[in-house]
Amino acid sequence: MTAVDHPVLPRQSSPPDEDGGRRPPQDRRRTIRRRLITATIIVLLIGVPAGYLLISAGQSRRSGEDKEAEAAAQGLREDWPSRMQRRIFEVPVPGDAVDVKYYETNNWKASRMYVQFRTSSFGLDRFLSRLGSGRAALQDGKVTVSARDSGIAGWHFGSGVDWAGTTHTNERPRPTQDITVDMTDPTSPVVYVVSASTP
């Protein structure tokens, strides 16, 4: 054989997987950097959702405490019921009403909203008509709010007052309203309403 039959090839380096699988040692700075990136990713993957859960839990607790405080408040509050409350309980408080107070109770049997306000003669007519009733439905000398409900609201329906009352009924699940009006001053009547909704 001649040299032409067996050409001499230059020596090639072995592939990376043939040198025993060993990598060249990394310097300390590179190792620390890689570990720091890994730790940062782990903190972000665990810490961000955990922080979000803590914030949500705090907001939920505060919201629950506010609702609990409102539910624990006994008697009427000097404020207007929200539009949603007025719509749910169908208590269309007239726009000219003053001294508006309300109180809401809820349990598994029934939900009630107690509302008190002073209005004008026109405001009373408007309130009754929006309910689907009218002044003619008011019966002189009649108190339609029960003793139980008046005790809860802190109302006293004594003698020496020109009372007039009516009960406006609706088919379930719509609420029923017991309405009692202090007509001592017909130009400025005081309206007491108990709107009860049962499931």
Disulfide bonds with the S-S distance in Angstrom:
none
